[in-house]
Amino acid sequence: MKRANRNTKVSVVVPAYNEVENIPPLMEEFSRMFSLTRMSGEVILVDDGSTDGTFLKAKECQEKYPFLRVVAHKRNLGLTQALMTGFSRARGKIFVFWPADLQYLPRDVPKLIERIDNGYDVVCGWKQGSYGIKRLVSFIYNLLSRLIFRIKVHDLNSVKAFRREVAEEVPLRKDWHRYIVVMAADKGYKVGEVKVKLYPRRFGQSKFGFWRIPIGFLDLLSVKFQLSFMKKPLLFFGFLGLLLIFLGIVTGGVAVYLRIAKNEGLRPLLYLVILLVLSGISFFALGFLAEAIIGVKDELRSLLQNISTRDRTKMTGGSKFNRTRSFPQRKERTENQK
Protein backbone atom coordinates (compact mmCIF):
# COMPACT_ATOMS: atom_id res chain seq x y z
CA MET A 1 0.00 0.00 0.00
CA LYS A 2 1.34 3.40 -0.99
CA ARG A 3 2.18 5.95 1.67
CA ALA A 4 -0.38 8.68 2.28
CA ASN A 5 0.11 11.94 0.43
CA ARG A 6 -0.39 14.92 2.70
CA ASN A 7 -2.00 16.81 -0.23
CA THR A 8 -4.58 14.07 -0.93
CA LYS A 9 -7.35 13.83 1.63
CA VAL A 10 -9.75 11.38 -0.04
CA SER A 11 -9.16 8.37 -2.28
CA VAL A 12 -12.37 7.08 -3.88
CA VAL A 13 -12.01 3.50 -5.11
CA VAL A 14 -14.50 2.61 -7.86
CA PRO A 15 -14.58 -1.07 -8.91
CA ALA A 16 -16.13 -1.45 -12.36
CA TYR A 17 -17.16 -4.54 -14.28
CA ASN A 18 -18.89 -4.00 -17.65
CA GLU A 19 -20.07 -0.46 -16.82
CA VAL A 20 -18.95 1.30 -19.99
CA GLU A 21 -22.03 3.52 -20.29
CA ASN A 22 -21.90 4.61 -16.66
CA ILE A 23 -18.26 5.76 -16.60
CA PRO A 24 -18.56 9.18 -18.37
CA PRO A 25 -21.58 10.47 -16.36
CA LEU A 26 -20.08 9.12 -13.13
CA MET A 27 -16.81 10.95 -13.71
CA GLU A 28 -18.75 14.11 -14.55
CA GLU A 29 -20.53 13.79 -11.20
CA PHE A 30 -17.20 13.36 -9.41
CA SER A 31 -15.79 16.38 -11.21
CA ARG A 32 -18.75 18.46 -10.11
CA MET A 33 -18.44 17.24 -6.53
CA PHE A 34 -14.71 18.02 -6.29
CA SER A 35 -15.29 21.43 -7.86
CA LEU A 36 -18.09 22.43 -5.49
CA THR A 37 -16.48 21.16 -2.29
CA ARG A 38 -12.87 21.99 -3.24
CA MET A 39 -11.94 18.70 -1.62
CA SER A 40 -8.46 17.39 -2.37
CA GLY A 41 -8.95 13.88 -3.65
CA GLU A 42 -8.54 11.27 -6.32
CA VAL A 43 -10.67 8.60 -7.96
CA ILE A 44 -9.09 5.20 -8.59
CA LEU A 45 -11.19 3.23 -11.07
CA VAL A 46 -10.36 -0.49 -11.06
CA ASP A 47 -11.57 -2.24 -14.20
CA ASP A 48 -12.17 -5.80 -13.02
CA GLY A 49 -11.69 -7.65 -16.32
CA SER A 50 -14.53 -5.97 -18.23
CA THR A 51 -15.35 -7.18 -21.74
CA ASP A 52 -17.44 -4.23 -22.95
CA GLY A 53 -14.75 -1.55 -23.33
CA THR A 54 -14.98 -0.13 -19.82
CA PHE A 55 -11.19 0.18 -19.56
CA LEU A 56 -10.86 2.11 -22.83
CA LYS A 57 -13.69 4.47 -21.88
CA ALA A 58 -12.08 5.03 -18.48
CA LYS A 59 -8.72 5.83 -20.12
CA GLU A 60 -10.49 8.43 -22.28
CA CYS A 61 -11.96 9.99 -19.15
CA GLN A 62 -8.52 9.94 -17.50
CA GLU A 63 -7.26 12.37 -20.14
CA LYS A 64 -10.14 14.71 -19.33
CA TYR A 65 -10.18 14.51 -15.53
CA PRO A 66 -6.82 14.93 -13.72
CA PHE A 67 -8.19 13.39 -10.50
CA LEU A 68 -8.85 10.04 -12.21
CA ARG A 69 -6.42 7.10 -12.19
CA VAL A 70 -7.27 3.85 -13.95
CA VAL A 71 -6.10 0.35 -13.07
CA ALA A 72 -7.11 -2.88 -14.82
CA HIS A 73 -7.29 -6.58 -14.01
CA LYS A 74 -6.67 -8.98 -16.87
CA ARG A 75 -9.67 -11.06 -15.78
CA ASN A 76 -12.59 -10.73 -13.41
CA LEU A 77 -11.32 -11.28 -9.85
CA GLY A 78 -14.30 -10.05 -7.87
CA LEU A 79 -15.22 -6.95 -5.91
CA THR A 80 -13.01 -7.64 -2.90
CA GLN A 81 -9.87 -8.06 -5.02
CA ALA A 82 -10.74 -4.90 -6.96
CA LEU A 83 -10.99 -2.98 -3.68
CA MET A 84 -7.65 -4.37 -2.50
CA THR A 85 -6.04 -3.26 -5.78
CA GLY A 86 -7.49 0.21 -5.38
CA PHE A 87 -6.46 0.51 -1.74
CA SER A 88 -2.91 -0.55 -2.57
CA ARG A 89 -2.59 2.40 -4.96
CA ALA A 90 -4.50 4.97 -2.94
CA ARG A 91 -2.66 8.02 -1.60
CA GLY A 92 -5.39 9.61 0.51
CA LYS A 93 -5.92 9.70 4.26
CA ILE A 94 -9.55 8.58 3.87
CA PHE A 95 -10.71 5.73 1.64
CA VAL A 96 -14.17 5.65 0.07
CA PHE A 97 -15.77 2.67 -1.66
CA TRP A 98 -18.12 3.80 -4.44
CA PRO A 99 -19.82 1.55 -7.05
CA ALA A 100 -19.71 2.44 -10.74
CA ASP A 101 -23.39 1.74 -11.50
CA LEU A 102 -24.62 5.31 -10.84
CA GLN A 103 -27.09 4.08 -8.23
CA TYR A 104 -25.21 6.28 -5.79
CA LEU A 105 -24.21 9.79 -6.82
CA PRO A 106 -20.89 11.32 -5.68
CA ARG A 107 -22.75 14.32 -4.26
CA ASP A 108 -23.22 12.18 -1.11
CA VAL A 109 -19.48 11.62 -0.61
CA PRO A 110 -19.00 14.83 1.46
CA LYS A 111 -21.60 13.60 3.97
CA LEU A 112 -19.51 10.50 4.66
CA ILE A 113 -16.31 12.53 4.89
CA GLU A 114 -17.94 15.00 7.29
CA ARG A 115 -18.73 12.17 9.70
CA ILE A 116 -15.13 10.97 9.49
CA ASP A 117 -13.95 14.50 10.29
CA ASN A 118 -16.27 14.50 13.31
CA GLY A 119 -14.42 11.61 14.92
CA TYR A 120 -15.75 8.43 13.32
CA ASP A 121 -13.36 5.87 11.85
CA VAL A 122 -15.85 4.07 9.59
CA VAL A 123 -19.03 5.53 8.08
CA CYS A 124 -21.62 3.44 6.23
CA GLY A 125 -24.21 4.63 3.77
CA TRP A 126 -27.80 3.74 4.67
CA LYS A 127 -29.67 3.22 1.39
CA GLN A 128 -32.82 5.29 0.97
CA GLY A 129 -34.89 4.16 -2.00
CA SER A 130 -36.58 1.22 -3.68
CA TYR A 131 -34.52 -1.63 -5.09
CA GLY A 132 -36.99 -4.49 -5.65
CA ILE A 133 -36.44 -8.03 -4.35
CA LYS A 134 -32.94 -7.08 -3.22
CA ARG A 135 -34.53 -4.97 -0.50
CA LEU A 136 -35.91 -8.08 1.24
CA VAL A 137 -32.59 -9.94 0.91
CA SER A 138 -30.69 -6.91 2.20
CA PHE A 139 -33.09 -6.51 5.14
CA ILE A 140 -32.66 -10.15 6.24
CA TYR A 141 -28.89 -10.02 5.79
CA ASN A 142 -28.49 -6.79 7.76
CA LEU A 143 -30.87 -8.01 10.47
CA LEU A 144 -28.81 -11.18 10.94
CA SER A 145 -25.62 -9.10 10.96
CA ARG A 146 -26.94 -6.83 13.70
CA LEU A 147 -28.07 -9.80 15.79
CA ILE A 148 -24.88 -11.84 15.34
CA PHE A 149 -22.27 -9.08 15.51
CA ARG A 150 -24.23 -6.65 17.75
CA ILE A 151 -23.38 -3.68 15.57
CA LYS A 152 -25.82 -0.76 15.29
CA VAL A 153 -25.63 -0.15 11.55
CA HIS A 154 -28.63 -0.52 9.26
CA ASP A 155 -26.79 -1.30 6.02
CA LEU A 156 -23.45 -3.08 5.74
CA ASN A 157 -23.60 -3.62 1.98
CA SER A 158 -23.58 -0.05 0.73
CA VAL A 159 -21.12 2.76 0.11
CA LYS A 160 -18.72 3.41 2.95
CA ALA A 161 -15.80 5.59 4.00
CA PHE A 162 -13.04 4.80 6.48
CA ARG A 163 -9.71 6.05 7.65
CA ARG A 164 -6.60 4.74 5.95
CA GLU A 165 -5.42 2.82 9.01
CA VAL A 166 -8.64 0.78 8.97
CA ALA A 167 -7.81 -0.58 5.50
CA GLU A 168 -4.24 -1.26 6.61
CA GLU A 169 -5.26 -3.21 9.71
CA VAL A 170 -8.43 -5.04 8.62
CA PRO A 171 -7.62 -8.12 6.50
CA LEU A 172 -9.71 -8.70 3.37
CA ARG A 173 -10.40 -12.12 1.90
CA LYS A 174 -12.44 -13.19 -1.07
CA ASP A 175 -15.98 -11.74 -0.85
CA TRP A 176 -15.34 -10.30 2.62
CA HIS A 177 -15.68 -6.67 1.54
CA ARG A 178 -19.15 -6.67 3.16
CA TYR A 179 -17.55 -7.23 6.56
CA ILE A 180 -15.02 -4.38 6.63
CA VAL A 181 -17.33 -2.57 9.04
CA VAL A 182 -17.78 -5.63 11.27
CA MET A 183 -14.06 -6.39 11.49
CA ALA A 184 -13.23 -2.72 12.06
CA ALA A 185 -15.74 -2.53 14.92
CA ASP A 186 -14.23 -5.70 16.40
CA LYS A 187 -10.86 -3.94 16.52
CA GLY A 188 -12.33 -0.98 18.38
CA TYR A 189 -12.87 1.52 15.57
CA LYS A 190 -15.82 3.90 15.93
CA VAL A 191 -18.58 3.16 13.40
CA GLY A 192 -21.36 5.48 12.21
CA GLU A 193 -23.76 5.85 9.30
CA VAL A 194 -25.46 8.48 7.14
CA LYS A 195 -28.44 8.22 4.83
CA VAL A 196 -27.64 8.14 1.12
CA LYS A 197 -30.03 8.26 -1.83
CA LEU A 198 -30.32 5.13 -3.98
CA TYR A 199 -31.24 5.72 -7.62
CA PRO A 200 -32.55 3.26 -10.24
CA ARG A 201 -29.93 1.77 -12.53
CA ARG A 202 -29.92 3.56 -15.90
CA PHE A 203 -27.33 1.61 -17.86
CA GLY A 204 -25.91 -1.91 -17.75
CA GLN A 205 -27.08 -4.93 -15.80
CA SER A 206 -27.07 -5.69 -12.09
CA LYS A 207 -24.40 -8.13 -10.91
CA PHE A 208 -26.72 -9.46 -8.21
CA GLY A 209 -27.39 -13.21 -8.57
CA PHE A 210 -29.15 -15.93 -6.61
CA TRP A 211 -25.90 -17.59 -5.51
CA ARG A 212 -24.85 -14.45 -3.66
CA ILE A 213 -27.52 -15.26 -1.05
CA PRO A 214 -26.14 -18.62 0.22
CA ILE A 215 -22.56 -17.44 -0.26
CA GLY A 216 -23.27 -14.32 1.79
CA PHE A 217 -24.87 -16.39 4.56
CA LEU A 218 -21.93 -18.79 4.73
CA ASP A 219 -19.51 -15.85 4.79
CA LEU A 220 -21.55 -14.42 7.66
CA LEU A 221 -21.00 -17.58 9.69
CA SER A 222 -17.34 -17.73 8.68
CA VAL A 223 -16.64 -14.16 9.82
CA LYS A 224 -18.48 -14.76 13.10
CA PHE A 225 -16.37 -17.87 13.67
CA GLN A 226 -13.17 -15.95 12.97
CA LEU A 227 -14.06 -13.04 15.25
CA SER A 228 -15.44 -15.10 18.14
CA PHE A 229 -14.50 -18.75 18.39
CA MET A 230 -11.06 -18.52 16.76
CA LYS A 231 -9.90 -16.09 19.45
CA LYS A 232 -10.33 -18.85 22.06
CA PRO A 233 -10.68 -22.06 20.04
CA LEU A 234 -10.05 -24.37 22.99
CA LEU A 235 -12.98 -22.81 24.82
CA PHE A 236 -15.28 -23.71 21.92
CA PHE A 237 -13.90 -27.06 20.78
CA GLY A 238 -12.94 -28.06 24.32
CA PHE A 239 -16.48 -27.46 25.55
CA LEU A 240 -17.90 -29.58 22.72
CA GLY A 241 -15.31 -32.27 23.42
CA LEU A 242 -16.08 -32.42 27.14
CA LEU A 243 -19.81 -32.46 26.42
CA LEU A 244 -19.46 -35.40 24.03
CA ILE A 245 -17.21 -37.29 26.46
CA PHE A 246 -19.74 -36.67 29.26
CA LEU A 247 -22.58 -37.96 27.07
CA GLY A 248 -20.44 -41.00 26.22
CA ILE A 249 -19.90 -41.74 29.93
CA VAL A 250 -23.61 -41.35 30.65
CA THR A 251 -24.48 -43.64 27.74
CA GLY A 252 -21.91 -46.17 28.98
CA GLY A 253 -23.49 -46.06 32.46
CA VAL A 254 -26.90 -46.72 30.95
CA ALA A 255 -25.48 -49.68 29.00
CA VAL A 256 -23.87 -51.14 32.14
CA TYR A 257 -27.11 -50.70 34.10
CA LEU A 258 -29.13 -52.47 31.42
CA ARG A 259 -26.63 -55.33 31.33
CA ILE A 260 -26.46 -55.84 35.10
CA ALA A 261 -29.94 -54.92 36.27
CA LYS A 262 -32.04 -55.96 33.29
CA ASN A 263 -29.71 -58.54 31.77
CA GLU A 264 -30.15 -56.82 28.45
CA GLY A 265 -27.24 -55.98 26.17
CA LEU A 266 -27.73 -53.40 23.43
CA ARG A 267 -24.83 -53.39 21.00
CA PRO A 268 -25.85 -50.04 19.40
CA LEU A 269 -25.30 -48.38 22.80
CA LEU A 270 -21.74 -49.67 22.83
CA TYR A 271 -21.14 -48.22 19.38
CA LEU A 272 -22.69 -44.93 20.51
CA VAL A 273 -20.36 -44.79 23.54
CA ILE A 274 -17.33 -45.34 21.30
CA LEU A 275 -18.54 -42.69 18.84
CA LEU A 276 -19.22 -40.06 21.52
CA VAL A 277 -15.95 -40.58 23.40
CA LEU A 278 -13.77 -40.62 20.29
CA SER A 279 -15.57 -37.55 18.88
CA GLY A 280 -15.08 -35.75 22.18
CA ILE A 281 -11.36 -36.55 22.25
CA SER A 282 -11.06 -35.41 18.63
CA PHE A 283 -12.76 -32.08 19.33
CA PHE A 284 -10.55 -31.54 22.37
CA ALA A 285 -7.42 -32.29 20.34
CA LEU A 286 -8.66 -29.95 17.60
CA GLY A 287 -8.99 -27.19 20.19
CA PHE A 288 -5.38 -27.69 21.36
CA LEU A 289 -4.18 -27.64 17.74
CA ALA A 290 -6.14 -24.46 17.00
CA GLU A 291 -4.69 -22.80 20.12
CA ALA A 292 -1.18 -23.64 18.90
CA ILE A 293 -1.94 -22.15 15.47
CA ILE A 294 -3.33 -18.98 17.05
CA GLY A 295 -0.16 -18.71 19.16
CA VAL A 296 2.05 -18.95 16.07
CA LYS A 297 -0.15 -16.41 14.29
CA ASP A 298 0.16 -13.94 17.18
CA GLU A 299 3.95 -14.36 17.27
CA LEU A 300 4.13 -13.78 13.52
CA ARG A 301 1.99 -10.65 13.80
CA SER A 302 4.23 -9.35 16.58
CA LEU A 303 7.32 -10.05 14.48
CA LEU A 304 5.86 -8.20 11.47
CA GLN A 305 4.99 -5.23 13.69
CA ASN A 306 8.55 -5.12 15.02
CA ILE A 307 9.92 -5.23 11.48
CA SER A 308 7.56 -2.44 10.43
CA THR A 309 8.61 -0.33 13.43
CA ARG A 310 12.27 -0.92 12.63
CA ASP A 311 11.73 0.15 9.02
CA ARG A 312 10.01 3.35 10.13
CA THR A 313 12.89 4.04 12.51
CA LYS A 314 15.37 3.69 9.65
CA MET A 315 13.31 6.07 7.50
CA THR A 316 13.24 8.71 10.24
CA GLY A 317 16.91 8.71 11.13
CA GLY A 318 17.98 5.20 11.94
CA SER A 319 19.78 4.95 8.59
CA LYS A 320 22.26 7.58 9.71
CA PHE A 321 22.99 5.54 12.83
CA ASN A 322 23.56 2.46 10.71
CA ARG A 323 26.00 4.31 8.51
CA THR A 324 28.07 5.43 11.50
CA ARG A 325 28.23 1.88 12.77
CA SER A 326 29.27 0.41 9.44
CA PHE A 327 32.10 2.91 8.86
CA PRO A 328 34.59 1.40 11.40
CA GLN A 329 33.99 -2.01 9.85
CA ARG A 330 34.98 -0.71 6.41
CA LYS A 331 38.07 0.95 7.93
CA GLU A 332 39.05 -2.25 9.74
CA ARG A 333 38.61 -4.24 6.56
CA THR A 334 40.88 -1.79 4.71
CA GLU A 335 43.62 -2.13 7.37
CA ASN A 336 43.46 -5.91 7.15
CA GLN A 337 43.87 -5.76 3.37
CA LYS A 338 46.98 -3.64 3.85
Protein Blocks (a to p, Z undefined) as FASTA:
>chain_A
ZZddfkbmbdcddddehilkmmmmmmmmmmmmmmmnopacddddddehianommmmmmmm
mmmmmkbccdddfbdebjklmmmmmmmmpcbfbdcdddfkopacfklmmmmmmmmmnopa
bdcdddeddehjmlmmmmmmmmmmmmmnopacfblbbcddddfklmmmmccdehilmmmm
mmmmmnopacddddddddddfbdcdfbdfklmmmmmmmmmmmmmmmmmmmmmmlmmmmmm
mmmmmmmmmmmmmmmmmmmmnopacfklmmmmmmmmmmmmmmmmmmmmmmmmmmmmmmmm
mmmmmmmmmmmmmmnommmmmmmmmmmmmmmmmmmmZZ
